[in-house]
Amino acid sequence: MAELQEVQITEEKPLLPGQTPEAAKTHSVETPYGSVTFTVYGTPKPKRPAILTYHDVGLNYKSCFQPLFQFGDMQEIIQNFVRVHVDAPGMEEGAPVFPLGYQYPSLDQLADMIPCVLQYLNFSTVIGVGVGAGAYILSRYALNHPDTVEGLVLINIDPNAKGWMDWAAHKLTGLTSSIPEMILGHLFSQEELSGNSELIQKYRNIITRAPNLDNIELYWNSYNNRRDLNFERGGDITLKCPVMLVVGDQAPHEDAVMADSGGQPQLTQPGKLTEAFKYFLQGMGYMASSCMTRLSRSRTASLTSAASIDGNRSRSRTLSQSSESGTLSSGPPGHTMEVSC
């Protein structure tokens, strides 16, 4: 079992009012499954991959990632990497509503759009950062194109297809809950929703008042119809790159390898996630001169090898073993970093 490494969290430092936001360039490219829009920040750095993000259901790249990438301590990272924020079709700001009967791409097809984005930009490799449905899409892409992915940060990923019990629960919920409420239940835990904090109110308004709510429902349906990623511990289906698995403290399924819904650490804990991301990048050989602190014991962070996942260890506040399938293995020892925020 790899040595447990503890880190102390630095004080959270939001982007200062005087700091100038980065210039963004938005592009659209046609793919075999329709048009996809993406926004690029920064310029390519020699011998460095791009950071490519993919958002969760009910969000777009801004509502999903802006609090993280505008965070003060994140500026050191974004100065060293060009960023590409992909919006799922119909999720970008100002997107027109798809016509009745439009066949929305499956999550597998959304993953197959990414090569068109990289070809358009002439980028050869990426470090993927995905949340929920976006984490699934990036994992599928990495399985299909392992040579183009140097690392993955997967937040609240569920690699498993819905089982019969899940489908039954989903159908029953659909009889009594609106689409926005079901999506909110995917994004946040019941404890968070009941608390109705300012953050919850903000995202409830974003989703319920979204002019493209019909499009959001199509993305939601594709997520619920996802296939099993079929990760195999020590098998042929495995991620070949370093992986950082992240789950929020409020995630309702702490005993799952990857939590489906609950807690959005990129929104609620940008400081802790930034610190972990820096640590992850250093482990990949980037930003060696970055000043690092140590994550506190109260917010458990562990670096584990693929072998250590097999061992008997506490599951509390970490990502651990799942039901039968869905264990995410990432190759040689030392290639998996698990973080709870």
N, C-alpha and C positions, 0 to 999 in steps of 0.2 A: 504493500500500500504506500502510495506516495506520501511524502512528508506534508503534514498540514501546515499551511502558511497563513499567518494572520496579518491582517492589514488594518491600520487605523484610518478612519475616514477624515478627510479634511473638512473644514467649514465650507458650507455651500456658498458659492459666489455667483449670483446671477449676472448676466451680461450687463455691464454698466451702461447707463443712459447715454453717456458720451461716446461709446464705442459704435463705430459705423458698421451696419450690417453688410454682409458680403453681397456682391452683385450676383444675380442669378440669371441663367439663360435656360429658357424652357423650349423643348423640342417635342415634336411628334414624329413617329415613324410608323409606316405600314408594316404589318406582319401577316403571316398566313391566317391569323385569327382576329384580324382587325387592327385598328390603330392604337398605339400606346403612347402616353405622354410622360415625359420625364424632365426633371429640372437639374441642371448642373451648377455646382458651386465650386469656385476655384479653378486652378489650372493643373493639368497632369504634372506629376513630379517624376523625375527620372528614376527608373528602377523601383517604383512603388506602385502598388495596386490602387485602384479606385475603391472608395467605400461606397457600396451600393445598398440602398435601403428599400424595404418593401413593407407597407403598412398593413394594419389589421382591418377587419370588416367594420364599416361604420365610420371610418376615418379616411383622411387623405394624408399625403406626406407631411403637410404642415401641422395638422391637428395631432398627428401621431408622433412626430419627431422634433418639431420646433422647440419645445421646452428643453430637450436634451442638447440639441446642437447649438442653441443660443446660450447655453449655460457657460458661465465664465471659464471654468477649468477646462471645458471642451475646446476652447480656442487653440490650445497648444496642439491638439490632435488635428483640427481642421486646417491648421496652417501647414501641416505636413502631408495631407492627402486631398486629392480632388474627390468631390462627393457627387453621387448620382442618386437622386430620389425618384423612384418609379411610382407613378400613380396607376393603380389598377384601372382598366378601361371604364370610363364613365364616372370616375371618382375625383377627377381633377376639378379645380375651382372653375365654375362656369360651364361645366359639361352639360350638353343637351341630354334630355331624357331619351333613352333608347325607344324605338317604336315598339308597339305591342307585338309580341311574338318573337322579338329579337332573341337569338340563341347566344347567351352569354358564355364566354370561354370557361372550361373547367379549370381547376387549379393547375392541373398538368399542362394545359394549353397556355395558361398565364406564364408558367415557368418557361415554356418554349418560346415566348416572346422576348425573353431577356437576351439571347444571342443577337437578335436584330438591333437591340439597343447598343450593345457593346460593339457590334460591327459598325454601326453608324458613327460612334464616337472614336472608333479605332483604339479601344481599350482591350488589352490582352488578358488581364487578371483583375479580380475584385476581392474585397473582404465584404461579405454580406452581413447586413444587420436587418433582421426581420422580427415582426411581432405577430403572434397568433397565426392567422391565415398567411401573412407575409413570410413568417418563419417556415411554414410548410412549403410555400412556393420556392423559397431559396434553397431549402433542403432538396426538393425535387430537382431543381436546376443543378445543384452540386453533384447529385447522383448521376445525372446525365452528362455533365460537363466537368468532371473533377479537375482537369488540367487548368481550368480557368478560375478556380476558386482557391484562394490562399488561406482563408479562414471564414468562420461563420459565428455570428452572435445571434443566438436563437432565444427569443423571449416568449415565454408562455406557449410553447409549441405542443400540439397534440398530433403525433404522427399516425394515429390510428383512425381508420374509417369508423363511422358510427355503427354500433351493433344494434341488434333488434330492440334491446331495452332502451338504448339511446333514442332510437327512432320513435318508439312509443312515447317516451317522455317529451320529445320534441313536438310530436303531433298534439299531445294533450296540452302542452304549454301554449301552442299556437291557437287553441280554441279559446283561451282566456286572456292571452297577452297580445299586444300589438307587436309589429315587427321592431319598432324602436326599443320597446321594453325587452324583447328577447335579445337584441344585439347588446343592449346595456348589460344584461345578465351574463353575456359572453365576455364583455370587456372588464367588468368589475364584479367583486364578490357581493353577496347579499348583505353582508355587514356594511360594506361601503355604501351600497345603494340605500340601505335603511338610514344610515347616518346623514345622507343627503347633504354632504359638504358642498362648499363652493365649487370644487372641482367637478363633482357629480352633477350639480346643477348646470354647469357650463357645458358638459358633454351631453347631457340630456337635451339641452336646447339645440346644440349643434346637430344632433341626429334627428330629433323630432321635427325640426324646422328645415331640414335639408331640402333644397329644391330638387335634388336628384335622388330622393328617397326610393323611387322605383328602381333606379340603377343599383342603389345600395342593397336592396332586397335581392337582386339578381346575384350580386357578389356573395351575399349571405347564403343563398341557395347553393351556389357552387361550393362554398366551404363545407356545407352540411352534406354534400354529395362527394366529398373527397374520397380518394382511394387510400388504402393502407400503404404507408411507405415501405412496410416490410423490412425494417431494419433487422439485421441478424447479428447477434453477438458472436464475433469471430467468424462470421459467414462472408459470403460474397457481396451482399448488399450492405454497404457501410460507407460512411463518409470518410474520405481520405485526407481531409484537411483538419487543422486544429479547430476545436469547437468550444465556444463559451455558452453554456446553458444558463439561462436566467429565469427566475420565477419571483414574483412579488410575494411579500409576506402575507398579503391578503388573498392569495390564490386559494380557492376552496379545495383543491385536490393536491394536497402536499405529498401524498403517498404515490402520486403518479410520477413517472420518469419526467414527463413534461406536462405542465399544467395547462388545461384547456380553460381559459378565462380566469378572471379574478385578478385584480391588481395590475396596474400599469406602471411598472417601475421607471420607465423612461419619462413618465409624466410626474410621478410623485417623489421619485428619488434620483433626480438627474445627477446629483453630486456623487452618490455612491456608485451609480452605474458608470459614470465617467471614469472614476478611479479604477474600477474593475476593468474597464475597456483599455485604459492605459497599460495596466498590468498585463493584459492579454496581448496587446501589441508588442510589448517588450519581450514577452515569451516567444513571439514570432520573429524577433530580431530587429524590430523597428523602435525608434525613439529611445535608444539606449541611454541617452543623457537626460531623459525626463526625470524630474524629481518625484519620487514615489513615497507615499505613506503606507500605513498598514491598516487593512480593514479590521474594525473592531470585532471582538468575539461575539458581541450581541447581534451582529449582522453577519452570520456565518458565511465565509467564502472558503472554498476548498479547491485546491488543485489536485485532481485525481487522474490516475492513469486508467486506461480501459480495463486493466486488470482489477484495479481497486473497486470498480463498480460491482464486480462479482463478489466482493467480500461482504461480510456482515457489518454494516455500520448504521449509525443513526440516520433516520430519514427526516428528522425534524428540521424544518426550514431549509431543506436542500432538495435537489432533484435526485430521485432515487429510482428504485426498481418498479417497473410497470407490470401490467397484466400480460402474460404470455409473449405478445409481440410488442414492438415499439421501443425496445431498448436502443438507445442511440450510441453506437460505438464509432469511434473516430480514428481508428488505426493504432499506431504505435503508442506505447505508454507515454504519459505526460501530455497528451494531446487534447484532453478534456478538462475544461475549467468550469466549475459549478458555482453559481453565485445566487444568494438570496438577498433581495433588497427590501 
